[in-house]
Amino acid sequence: MYYTSMGKKNKPRKTCNSAPVPARELPVGVCINMSICQDFLRLKNYCSLKHLGEPVVKTIPILTNKVKHFTCKIQVGEVAANDPTHRAQTVEDAVNHVARLTLDKLRQDAFRAREKSMYSASNCDQKTLLDRISKILVMSETGFRSSKVEEIYLASYREKLPLDWFTFAMGCDVFETLSPISAIIGLAPKFELPALELPFGTVWNVVVTAIEDTDKVWVQFTDAGYSDLIYSMLHEVKNAVDANAIGFGMTKVHTGSILLARLSNSLTRVKVLVADSNRASCEMIDLGGTMMISLEDLTHLPYTCRKLAPQALLVKLHGVEHFANLDPKIVEVTRQLMNIVFSALHKQEANERPSVVLYTFGTTEGKSVNSALVDDIANNLYKPGFELASCGQVIVSHAASEMEICVQTQPVVVSWLYKELTAACINANILQEDKPTFMPVDTMYVIIVNNGDNKFEPFLYKRGLLLEIKKAALCTMTLVFLVDTGETIWVPENRIRNFPSCPFDFTQILPQATKCLLGGYEEQIPLTFEQLKHLEMSRCTVNLRVLSYDGSHKLPLVQIAP
């Protein structure tokens, strides 16, 4: 007979039937009939045969909702097994259940020990050893236990890791230890690369390698100390790939991982931004830009590729970043700068992405490339309104009568323009400034317009063309044409201001409202003035078709349909 520890039996506390009693251990002595514990006897015979020592049994009676159950814990040397989730009706069932678990665990440990003894320790060079460990660890975002690394290494390469591999790996600044859990140390791949050291001074020699928008431009430094490093490193990696020392294809990647990617005719390092089961969106940390890459073209980053910082620097174009997220055509114009070497004047901005002003290579004087780019965007993308497409979708910005309306072909540009103009006027505090001392007609100014009962934004700032000045008894009134909506209004002269000087010249952006005459009534029922005003107020999109315009008329003849 085997007996557990003896103690006094405590009577369970009486509780209400509706309230469940939490499970708790009962310190009672339990007698075990080992004659019916066949699994435990098998465990005992195995331990005797393998000279593992006598198994130690501890049974734990538990009371849950007035129902008595049993659990068990068995220890053989340093190997312990239990199953807290198993609730046996008898103590013999609990012992048999845990005895089976203990025997399985002892046999697995013995099998792994025999398998390890069949293979010799790895004798590969240190660089290959670290690359192999990296390839194992990159399979898990949280890393593996050291024993798990040894098992995977043995199964993958049919040889054992050296005895001092853990100490050697920890001294390479490539891996990091996890927080100890139950006295087990884990390993995890270190995805962070060294930071790129910027050149000394404020003038850099750069080449534009990728452009996604005016505030997302990647550049590489052209100095020999930068460009030579990346090419020599990738040349060494290419030789390893050609020799089949590095294979491609991954089943799973993790966000933030730094990997090696195979492009059509080159190799490059990438950082995973987001991934699914088939492909990943990656940032090209040495070339710039982002790209969707199949998991079949990705592999772990070799140890030799982890020492070099990313060679592409993400910057924004100073004074041009305000055009970001506005129009795909702007990106196309900006991409004219691709693969050209410039002298870049670095504008230091704390805790922000570096902002640069590009100049022709070798100088930082004269008109900058940034200024020329703003001119190109303003003069070539924001065309005057009379260049309407033959048909398309527009917004009715103002209905002057049943026959004359103004439309906007690029409402997103108008929204952006109002936002930027309002921010610039508030920052310049133009409300506290005086009106211009000299105001010639046919000149564009900032027009300050009341915004109804809006307490948060009491004024709106719009672009207006001065048409006429009329002096009255109490104040001088001015007639202005709001060039972006098409309205003609009277405002006091003290509501007129010059444009703020930054961030760019708002007068370069051409008027966004186009005056049109409505026609084609023989083909459809004409819209009433009330219907046109409703379209103006709702700012919904309507279909427009140009009926006639040959340049001799003042206004194009159009037809619209909601």
C-alpha positions, 0 to 999 in steps of 0.5 A, spaced: 500 500 500 502 507 498 499 512 503 499 520 502 500 525 507 496 524 513 492 530 516 485 532 520 479 532 516 476 538 516 468 538 515 466 543 509 463 549 510 455 550 509 453 554 503 447 556 500 445 551 494 445 557 489 452 559 490 457 554 487 463 552 492 470 554 489 474 548 489 479 547 494 484 542 497 482 537 502 488 535 507 485 528 508 489 522 508 487 517 502 489 510 502 491 507 495 490 500 492 496 499 488 493 492 486 489 496 481 494 501 479 496 497 473 499 503 469 503 505 475 506 498 476 508 499 469 511 506 470 515 503 477 518 497 473 520 502 467 524 506 473 527 500 476 529 497 469 532 504 467 535 505 474 531 512 475 529 511 482 523 510 485 517 514 483 514 519 488 506 519 488 502 525 491 495 525 491 490 531 492 483 530 494 479 536 491 472 538 493 468 542 488 461 544 489 460 538 494 463 533 489 469 530 491 475 529 486 482 527 485 488 529 482 495 526 482 503 528 481 508 523 480 516 525 480 521 521 477 528 524 479 528 531 475 522 529 471 515 531 474 508 530 471 501 532 473 494 534 470 490 539 474 485 539 469 483 532 470 478 530 475 478 523 477 472 519 481 477 515 485 484 516 487 486 510 483 484 513 476 488 519 478 494 515 479 493 511 473 492 517 469 498 521 471 503 515 471 501 514 463 503 521 462 510 520 466 511 514 462 510 517 456 515 523 458 520 519 460 520 515 454 520 521 449 526 524 453 530 517 452 529 517 445 531 524 444 537 522 448 539 516 443 538 521 437 543 526 440 548 521 441 548 518 434 550 525 431 557 529 432 557 536 434 557 541 428 564 543 426 562 549 421 565 556 421 562 561 426 558 565 420 555 559 418 553 557 425 550 564 426 546 564 419 543 557 421 541 559 428 538 566 425 534 561 420 531 557 426 529 563 430 526 567 424 520 562 424 518 565 431 516 572 433 517 570 440 523 566 439 524 559 442 527 556 448 534 554 447 532 546 448 527 547 442 533 550 438 537 544 439 532 540 437 530 544 430 538 544 429 539 537 429 532 535 425 534 540 420 542 539 419 543 532 422 548 534 427 548 537 434 550 544 436 556 545 439 556 545 447 558 553 448 553 555 442 549 559 447 554 563 450 557 564 443 550 567 440 549 571 446 556 575 445 554 577 437 549 582 438 544 578 433 540 575 438 537 577 445 534 573 451 527 572 453 525 574 460 526 567 464 520 563 465 520 557 470 528 558 469 528 557 462 532 562 458 529 563 451 532 566 444 529 571 439 532 574 433 534 581 434 530 585 428 533 592 429 539 594 425 544 599 426 541 607 425 544 610 419 549 615 421 548 622 417 553 625 414 557 631 417 554 638 416 547 641 412 549 639 405 548 632 403 550 629 396 544 624 395 540 621 389 533 620 389 531 613 389 524 612 390 518 617 391 511 615 393 509 622 395 512 629 396 512 627 403 515 620 402 521 621 398 527 616 399 534 618 398 541 615 398 548 618 400 552 618 394 559 618 398 563 612 397 563 611 404 555 609 403 554 606 396 560 601 397 558 598 403 551 596 400 554 593 394 560 589 397 555 586 402 550 584 397 555 581 392 557 576 398 550 574 399 549 573 391 555 568 391 552 564 397 545 564 393 549 562 387 552 556 391 545 554 394 548 556 401 541 560 402 535 558 399 528 562 398 521 560 400 518 562 407 511 559 410 510 565 415 513 572 416 512 577 422 511 584 422 517 588 423 522 582 421 528 584 416 529 579 411 532 578 404 528 579 398 529 576 391 527 581 386 527 579 378 535 580 377 537 582 384 537 581 392 535 586 397 534 587 404 526 589 406 522 590 412 516 587 413 510 592 414 504 587 413 503 580 411 498 575 409 499 567 408 501 568 401 505 575 400 508 581 404 508 588 403 515 590 404 519 597 405 526 596 401 530 599 406 536 600 402 533 602 395 527 606 398 519 605 396 515 599 398 513 593 394 508 587 395 513 581 395 511 573 395 513 569 401 517 564 396 522 570 394 523 571 401 528 568 406 532 569 413 537 575 413 544 572 413 548 574 419 553 578 415 547 582 412 545 584 419 551 589 421 550 594 416 544 600 417 539 601 412 542 605 406 535 609 404 533 615 408 526 617 408 525 624 407 520 630 405 521 635 400 521 642 404 515 647 402 512 641 397 510 636 402 503 640 403 501 637 396 501 630 399 495 626 398 492 630 394 492 628 386 496 622 383 498 627 378 502 631 383 506 624 384 507 623 377 510 630 376 515 629 382 517 622 380 521 627 374 527 627 380 528 619 380 535 617 379 538 624 379 544 626 384 542 633 387 545 637 393 541 637 398 540 642 404 538 639 410 533 643 414 533 640 421 526 639 424 526 636 431 523 629 432 520 629 425 522 626 418 528 630 415 526 635 410 531 637 405 531 642 399 534 640 393 539 644 388 543 642 382 549 638 384 555 642 386 551 648 388 546 650 394 545 657 390 540 660 386 533 657 385 532 650 388 529 644 385 523 644 390 521 651 388 521 649 381 517 643 382 512 648 386 511 652 379 511 646 375 505 643 380 501 649 380 502 651 373 501 645 369 496 641 374 491 646 376 489 648 369 484 654 368 477 652 368 475 653 361 479 647 359 473 642 361 473 635 359 468 633 353 464 630 359 465 628 366 463 629 373 463 636 377 460 639 383 456 645 382 459 650 386 455 656 385 448 657 381 448 665 379 441 664 374 437 658 371 442 659 365 449 661 368 453 656 373 460 655 376 463 648 377 469 645 380 472 639 376 477 638 382 473 639 389 479 635 392 484 640 390 479 646 393 478 642 400 486 642 400 487 649 398 482 652 403 485 647 409 492 650 407 490 657 406 486 657 413 492 654 417 497 659 413 492 665 415 491 663 422 499 662 423 500 669 420 495 672 424 492 676 418 486 678 422 490 683 426 494 686 420 491 692 416 488 692 409 493 693 404 495 700 403 494 700 395 489 695 392 489 695 384 483 691 381 484 685 377 489 683 383 488 676 387 487 677 395 485 673 401 478 675 403 475 674 410 468 672 410 463 670 416 462 663 417 455 664 420 454 662 427 460 657 427 463 659 434 469 655 433 471 658 426 467 664 425 471 666 419 473 663 412 479 665 408 478 665 401 481 667 394 478 673 391 479 677 385 478 685 386 473 687 381 471 694 383 472 699 389 466 703 391 466 708 397 460 709 401 458 714 407 460 709 413 465 704 409 468 703 403 465 696 399 469 692 394 466 687 389 470 681 389 470 674 385 471 668 389 475 665 384 474 658 387 467 658 388 465 663 382 461 667 387 461 675 386 460 678 393 460 685 396 465 685 402 468 691 406 475 693 404 477 692 411 476 684 410 481 684 405 488 682 406 495 680 402 496 673 402 501 670 407 508 669 405 508 661 407 508 656 406 508 657 398 505 662 394 497 661 393 497 666 387 500 660 383 494 656 384 490 657 378 482 659 379 478 652 381 471 655 379 469 655 371 463 659 369 458 655 364 452 656 360 447 651 361 444 649 354 441 643 350 434 644 353 431 641 346 434 634 349 432 634 356 427 638 361 431 644 364 433 644 371 429 650 375 433 655 379 431 652 385 434 645 383 440 648 381 441 652 388 439 645 391 445 642 387 450 648 390 448 647 397 448 639 397 455 639 393 453 633 390 456 630 384 453 631 377 455 629 370 457 634 365 457 634 358 460 640 354 456 641 348 460 647 344 466 651 346 471 653 340 474 659 344 470 665 341 465 665 346 466 667 353 463 661 356 462 654 354 455 651 353 454 645 357 449 640 359 448 637 366 444 631 369 444 629 377 
